[in-house]
Amino acid sequence: MVGDAQATQRRLLEAAAQEFAARGIAGARVDRIAEVARSNKAQIYHYFGSKDQLFDAVFNNLVADTLREIPIDVTNLPEYAGRLFDGYEKHPQVPRLATWYHLERAGAQASLEAIAASSRDKVDAITRAQQAGQLPSHFAAADLLALVLALASMWTSTTPEFTELIPGHTVAGRRRVITDAVAAVLER
């Protein structure tokens, strides 16, 4: 039965990720999530407590998956940004979920510890690299991380109309713009 419970939770998380990515927290409906997961609403509340807690579980999984699949490499921040971009291209629900998190959770009293810990670890790694002379220090470590993350996700927030202004722009071309921009930020 444990395998069944884990399989049900996995299906609920996968269905919830799609629902939240498409509609946000407020617009998501637990009945749709349950239907797609071949489960029922009671299971959502049993395993996760509430729709908000289900979103938190989805987002925590997203953070854990990203950390596992795309670890930071402070010795090559341009390539790190490129790998983040690759992840956004492969999993377009990731930037959507992050946007909904930002829009609907900004200012929430309790932050997700997975995000806070991940951010602290990255800032600490950049700080150590700056102190060792591996990275320039003309930006504070947190500011440098913010720039890298913003550049890595910049194409996820452009409108189709803007993208049309760049004829022939390929995925590889967009990736190159990101890695070149991060390299430029690092120039001393």
Steps between C-alpha positions, in 0.01 A plus 500: 500500500792737558584480129140587416508801732828621351369450146185695586701784653728510193199513264343777711824702496539459123138597432526791745816629332318517167189659652697760700724581203195562283277682749697608807407426857176696507380368164594137558219262590556195716224311318694535171822393669331195650341406169827521304678304775230233495437567869256702706497831686507324837840354414638848430391621842617175665851516353555875476253673734388779268534635150765746623698222662471297179647795308780519758573129448503547122732799530730325748529211251577748224780654706641158594487380139670816374775478762561135412489546122670841479745554785674835510856513371656821629804441280281527189197718567432562128459126442293469818263765360495311169407175677222681686374631164515143363291383795239770434483395136464133594250565781296814414282446807799592720507873419119506505493350851772741612298792362184387679703453818632855466157646419293314756747440781698825506488632852366175641588469866672163466756450229587159368813379677619314189519827309658692785763229559577467130545876465720521810718212376546663158582840647748338739667312211528821296637685803769235551589512129526880517721481809723245321529732199310259271220750443506879482361683799365813332152362582405365840452123489121521535479764227715289269280196557188711433651621171589146391154368585325792330707464184445123492123549505476815288351332193220345707352844560516646150184530299453322168483843335848585627636163395373570148731804487795261504463306172680170485570500872546138596505328837878475464515871419292592805724280717811668359360845583454387861845348540665800330306740723606319817860498375472877446369548855808317628749716311715698736 
